[in-house]
Amino acid sequence: MAWIKTVGDGEATGELKAIYDASLKLYGFVPNIRRALSLNPTALRAYTQLSGAVYHGGILKAEEREMIATVVSVANRCHY
């Protein structure tokens, strides 16, 4: 259960719906970070562009990105 107010799938309209739909197509779900930013379209748009460039347009392989994310999560004692 989210502690942050978010816009649900059925409530999303316009650009937010487009981002949710693109996330569903790409990942099969809407990542929680995108849901957390759903009330701030400017921040969500910037995050979506940044993550697209880093995760899908960068020089790192998917395995390398996941390893970096795992190490950072462990260092931050984050279970996510």
Helices and strands as residue ranges (DSSP letters): G 9-11, H 14-27, H 32-36, H 41-51, I 52-56, H 62-75
